[in-house]
Amino acid sequence: MLAKYWKKIGLLILIVACLFNITIKLVKKVSLTDSVKSTVSNTVDNVVTQITGKENNENNMENQ
């Protein structure tokens, strides 16, 4: 019986998995404003780290 309907059973499992995946993505969707705020904050943190790193390197070179 299973051998006769394995394609239909596989297709049904695939469809259910895809619908479950889509549902999860819609429920856990991050808003655009949160995404933009996160990106800007990470970028600002990286720039500040680079600037302070350059200042520390320059101070170390002057002290030597």
matplotlib code that plots the C-alpha trace (Angstrom):
import matplotlib.pyplot as plt

x = [0.0, 2.8, 4.7, 1.7, 1.2, 4.7, 4.9, 1.6, 2.6, 6.0, 4.3, 1.8, 4.7, 6.6, 3.5, 2.9, 6.6, 6.5, 3.4, 4.8, 8.0, 6.1, 3.9, 6.9, 8.5, 5.4, 4.9, 8.5, 8.9, 11.1, 9.8, 11.7, 12.3, 13.9, 16.1, 17.2, 17.9, 19.9, 22.0, 22.7, 23.7, 26.1, 27.6, 28.1, 29.6, 32.1, 33.0, 33.6, 35.7, 37.8, 38.3, 39.3, 41.6, 43.4, 43.7, 45.2, 47.7, 48.7, 49.2, 51.3, 53.5, 54.1, 55.0, 57.6]
y = [0.0, 2.4, 1.6, 2.6, 6.0, 7.0, 10.0, 11.4, 10.9, 12.6, 15.5, 15.9, 16.0, 18.5, 20.8, 20.7, 21.4, 24.4, 25.8, 25.3, 27.1, 30.1, 30.3, 30.5, 33.2, 35.3, 35.0, 35.8, 38.6, 41.4, 44.9, 47.1, 49.8, 47.3, 45.9, 49.4, 50.4, 47.3, 47.8, 51.5, 50.7, 48.0, 50.3, 53.1, 50.7, 49.4, 53.0, 54.0, 50.9, 51.6, 55.3, 54.4, 51.7, 54.1, 56.7, 54.0, 52.9, 56.5, 57.1, 53.9, 55.0, 58.4, 56.9, 54.7]
z = [0.0, 0.9, -2.2, -4.3, -2.7, -1.7, -4.1, -2.9, 0.7, 0.1, -1.7, 1.2, 3.7, 1.6, 1.3, 5.1, 5.8, 3.4, 5.0, 8.4, 7.4, 5.9, 9.0, 11.3, 9.2, 9.2, 12.9, 13.8, 11.2, 12.4, 11.6, 9.2, 11.8, 14.2, 11.4, 10.4, 14.0, 14.6, 11.4, 12.2, 15.8, 14.7, 12.1, 14.6, 17.1, 14.4, 13.4, 17.0, 17.6, 14.5, 15.6, 19.1, 17.8, 15.5, 18.4, 20.6, 17.9, 17.4, 21.1, 21.4, 18.5, 20.1, 23.4, 21.9]

ax = plt.figure().add_subplot(projection="3d")
ax.plot(x, y, z, "-o")
ax.set_aspect("equal")
plt.show()
